Amino acid sequence: MWFHGDDFSSLLSLSPYTYKLISGIDFYKYCLSVISQQPNIQVQYENIVHILNDEKGAAVITPTQRLEGQYIFNSIVFDKPAPAPGEYNLIQHFKGWIVETKDNVFDPSSATLMDFRVGQEHGTSFVYIMPFSANRALVEYTLFSGALLQKEEYDRSLHSYITSHLRTSEYSINAHEFGVIPMTNYHYPSHRGNIINIGTAGGQTKPSSGYTFQFIQKHSARIVEKLADGLHPTVTDNKKRFRFYDSTLLDILTNKTVPGKDIFTALFKKNKPQQVLRFLDNESTLGDEFRIISSLPTWPFLQAAFKQI
């Protein structure tokens, strides 16, 4: 995968890692096809008014009924957390186009993880590219900031990148996607009684980078292990140092102490990509973390770290 910064560009070898793109609709179809074969599972679609614990157990309240169970697995963030001292609330927002170009402008053998050669006036901004063929790819404009942009600003940035960096103006847009992911060190509760929070509601979005899908898979596997062992399916965070790292970076990004593009450029310029990926996956060793932290601007990160302590 390519990484591009202002003064550093490199085609990174990820081995033994591989990078995968899973279309949302394909994932839903696959999961629902497996679920449909289970005779003990019933799927219902209704508006959810409330979920609760009371003397009768855990329950979901809909406009038409009350559904009770031993456990409720909830992925809904019902209320946006109110700002509190020491908490940061940025968002990762992105718009992507699947484009088809007249000329062959993509290399199907290599994707682009981050390209920071775009304007940074709205916050930390980069482009991500996943090619499907030599003339078809997902091109995605991503930002870390405090607020959404106007719709036309995403489109304008995507068009500008395609014409200036891919050097083509002859392309069609076959599909598009848009998403918003919270980047906050607010501690989402893992559970409330027998209501087990999962997904973003269960704290499975990494505050500094997202990676929600990957963390959900790990979290769900641990829940299943506990259920299989007859235990209450709460999963505790046993790597709290990563929350400290995330909070430190959020402080830097929120206060714009160091430009985000300089931070990520330093990470990939001065470290092996495997070390960075392990770090972003919360799977790095203390040795990895020492090397990564040492590669970042020392004084701004020390100041931000002391504030978290």
C-alpha positions in Angstrom: 0.0 0.0 0.0 1.1 3.5 -0.8 1.6 6.2 1.8 2.0 9.8 0.6 3.0 12.8 2.7 4.5 16.2 1.8 8.1 15.0 2.0 7.7 11.2 2.1 6.1 8.7 -0.3 6.6 5.0 -0.1 5.1 1.7 -1.3 4.8 -0.2 1.9 5.1 -4.0 2.1 2.5 -5.2 4.6 3.5 -8.9 4.8 2.3 -10.9 6.7 -0.7 -8.6 6.8 -3.2 -8.4 3.9 -5.6 -5.6 3.3 -9.2 -6.5 2.5 -12.3 -4.5 1.4 -15.7 -6.0 2.2 -18.8 -4.5 0.7 -21.4 -3.8 3.4 -24.2 -5.3 1.4 -22.2 -8.5 0.8 -21.5 -8.8 4.5 -25.2 -8.3 5.5 -26.3 -10.8 2.9 -23.8 -13.4 4.1 -24.7 -13.0 7.8 -28.4 -13.0 7.1 -28.1 -16.1 5.0 -26.4 -17.9 7.9 -28.9 -16.6 10.4 -31.8 -17.7 8.2 -30.7 -21.3 8.5 -30.9 -21.3 12.3 -34.3 -22.5 13.5 -33.9 -20.9 16.9 -33.5 -17.3 15.5 -36.3 -15.0 14.5 -35.5 -11.7 12.7 -37.9 -8.7 13.3 -37.7 -5.1 12.1 -39.3 -2.5 14.3 -38.5 0.9 15.7 -36.9 0.6 19.1 -38.3 3.1 21.7 -36.3 2.0 24.7 -34.2 -0.8 26.2 -34.2 -1.4 29.9 -33.4 -3.6 32.9 -36.1 -4.1 35.6 -37.3 -6.7 38.0 -38.5 -8.9 35.0 -35.1 -8.8 33.3 -33.8 -7.2 30.2 -36.4 -5.9 27.7 -36.7 -4.1 24.3 -39.7 -1.7 24.0 -41.1 -1.2 20.5 -44.3 0.7 19.5 -46.2 -2.6 19.5 -44.6 -4.9 22.0 -42.2 -5.7 24.8 -39.5 -8.2 24.0 -37.7 -9.9 27.0 -34.6 -12.0 27.2 -31.8 -13.0 29.4 -29.4 -10.6 27.5 -29.9 -7.8 25.1 -27.0 -7.0 22.7 -27.3 -3.3 21.9 -25.5 -1.4 19.1 -27.5 1.8 19.3 -25.9 5.0 20.7 -29.2 6.5 22.1 -27.6 9.7 23.3 -24.6 11.6 22.2 -22.2 11.9 25.2 -22.2 15.4 26.7 -18.8 17.1 26.7 -16.9 16.7 30.0 -13.5 17.9 31.2 -10.7 15.8 29.7 -12.9 14.4 27.0 -12.5 15.1 23.3 -15.2 14.7 20.6 -13.9 14.8 17.0 -15.4 12.9 14.1 -14.0 10.9 11.3 -16.1 11.6 8.2 -15.6 10.5 4.7 -17.2 10.4 1.3 -16.1 7.9 -1.4 -16.8 7.5 -5.0 -16.4 4.3 -7.0 -15.1 5.7 -10.2 -14.5 4.3 -13.7 -11.9 6.2 -15.8 -11.5 6.3 -19.5 -7.8 5.6 -19.2 -6.0 3.1 -17.0 -4.8 5.2 -14.1 -4.8 2.7 -11.2 -2.4 -0.1 -10.3 -4.6 -3.1 -9.2 -1.7 -4.5 -7.2 -1.4 -1.6 -4.8 -3.8 0.5 -2.8 -3.3 3.8 -1.2 -3.6 3.8 2.6 -3.2 7.5 3.1 -2.5 10.4 0.7 -2.1 13.7 2.6 -1.3 15.7 -0.5 -4.7 17.5 -0.1 -5.7 20.7 1.6 -5.6 20.6 5.4 -7.7 23.7 6.0 -10.7 21.7 7.4 -8.5 19.5 9.7 -6.5 16.3 9.2 -7.4 15.2 5.7 -6.3 12.5 3.3 -7.4 10.3 0.4 -7.7 6.6 0.4 -7.8 4.5 -2.8 -8.8 0.8 -3.2 -8.4 -0.2 -6.9 -10.5 -3.0 -8.4 -9.0 -2.8 -11.8 -6.7 -0.5 -13.9 -9.6 1.8 -14.5 -12.0 1.3 -11.6 -11.5 2.1 -7.9 -13.0 3.4 -4.7 -11.5 6.9 -4.1 -12.4 8.2 -0.6 -11.8 11.6 1.0 -11.5 11.4 4.8 -11.2 14.0 7.5 -10.6 14.1 11.2 -12.3 17.3 12.5 -14.9 18.7 14.8 -17.7 19.2 12.2 -19.1 18.0 8.9 -18.5 19.8 5.7 -21.1 21.0 3.2 -22.0 18.2 0.8 -20.4 20.0 -2.2 -17.1 20.4 -0.4 -16.6 16.6 -0.3 -17.4 16.4 -4.0 -15.2 19.3 -4.9 -12.2 17.7 -3.0 -12.7 14.3 -4.6 -12.9 15.9 -8.1 -9.8 18.0 -7.4 -7.8 14.9 -6.3 -8.8 12.9 -9.3 -8.0 15.6 -11.8 -4.7 16.7 -10.1 -3.2 13.5 -8.8 -4.8 10.8 -11.0 -4.4 13.3 -13.9 -7.7 12.5 -15.6 -10.9 14.4 -16.0 -12.7 11.7 -17.9 -14.4 9.5 -15.4 -17.9 8.4 -14.3 -19.2 7.8 -10.7 -20.8 4.4 -10.4 -21.6 4.5 -6.7 -20.8 6.5 -3.6 -20.7 6.1 0.2 -20.7 8.5 3.1 -20.0 7.8 6.8 -19.3 9.4 10.1 -17.4 7.7 13.0 -17.0 9.2 16.4 -13.4 9.9 17.6 -13.8 10.4 21.3 -12.2 9.2 24.5 -15.6 9.1 26.2 -15.8 5.7 27.9 -18.8 4.0 26.4 -20.1 1.6 29.0 -19.6 -2.1 28.2 -22.9 -3.1 29.7 -25.8 -2.0 32.0 -27.0 -5.1 33.9 -27.9 -7.6 31.2 -27.8 -5.0 28.4 -24.5 -5.7 26.6 -23.3 -2.9 24.4 -21.6 -3.8 21.2 -20.2 -1.9 18.2 -19.6 1.8 18.7 -22.0 1.8 21.6 -19.8 -0.7 23.3 -16.6 1.3 22.8 -15.4 -0.7 19.8 -14.4 2.3 17.7 -10.8 3.1 18.2 -10.8 6.8 19.2 -7.7 7.8 17.1 -8.3 5.9 13.9 -11.7 4.1 13.7 -11.0 0.5 12.8 -14.4 -0.4 14.1 -15.1 -3.5 12.0 -11.9 -5.1 13.1 -12.5 -4.4 16.8 -16.1 -5.6 16.6 -15.0 -9.0 15.3 -12.6 -9.5 18.2 -15.1 -8.2 20.7 -17.9 -10.5 19.4 -15.6 -13.5 19.5 -14.8 -12.9 23.2 -18.5 -12.5 24.0 -19.2 -15.8 22.3 -16.5 -17.5 24.4 -18.0 -16.2 27.6 -21.5 -17.3 26.6 -20.1 -20.8 25.7 -18.5 -21.0 29.2 -21.8 -20.1 30.9 -20.4 -16.7 32.0 -21.9 -13.2 31.9 -20.9 -11.9 28.5 -19.2 -8.7 29.6 -15.8 -8.1 28.1 -13.4 -5.9 30.0 -10.7 -3.7 28.5 -7.4 -5.3 29.4 -5.2 -2.9 27.4 -6.0 0.4 29.0 -2.7 1.9 27.9 -4.1 2.2 24.4 -6.9 4.5 25.7 -4.1 6.7 27.1 -2.3 6.8 23.7 -5.6 7.6 22.0 -6.5 10.4 24.4 -3.1 11.9 23.9 -3.4 11.9 20.1 -7.0 13.3 20.4 -5.6 16.2 22.5 -3.0 16.9 19.8 -5.6 16.8 17.0 -8.2 18.8 18.9 -5.8 21.6 19.9 -3.9 21.4 16.6 -0.6 21.3 18.4 0.9 19.3 15.6 -0.7 18.9 12.2 -2.2 15.4 11.9 -0.5 14.8 8.5 2.9 15.3 10.2 2.1 12.8 12.9 1.0 10.0 10.5 3.9 10.8 8.1 6.4 10.4 11.0 4.7 7.1 12.0 5.1 5.6 8.5 8.4 7.3 7.7 10.3 6.2 10.8 8.7 2.8 11.6 8.1 -0.4 9.9 4.5 -0.5 8.7 3.9 -3.8 10.5 4.8 -2.1 13.8 2.4 0.8 13.0 -0.4 -1.6 12.1 0.1 -3.6 15.3 -0.1 -0.4 17.2 -3.3 0.7 15.4 -4.8 -2.7 16.1 -3.9 -2.4 19.9 -1.7 -5.5 19.5 1.7 -3.9 19.7 4.4 -4.8 22.3 5.8 -2.3 24.7 9.0 -2.3 22.5 6.9 -1.4 19.4 5.2 1.4 21.4 8.5 2.8 22.7 9.9 3.0 19.1 6.7 4.5 17.8 6.4 7.1 20.5 10.1 8.0 20.1 9.4 8.8 16.4 6.9 11.5 17.2 7.5 15.2 18.1 8.6 14.8 21.7 7.6 18.0 23.5 4.0 18.4 22.2 3.3 14.7 22.9 4.8 14.9 26.4 2.6 17.9 27.2 -0.5 16.2 25.9 0.4 13.0 27.8 0.8 14.8 31.1 -2.7 16.3 30.7 -4.1 12.8 30.3 -2.3 11.7 33.5 
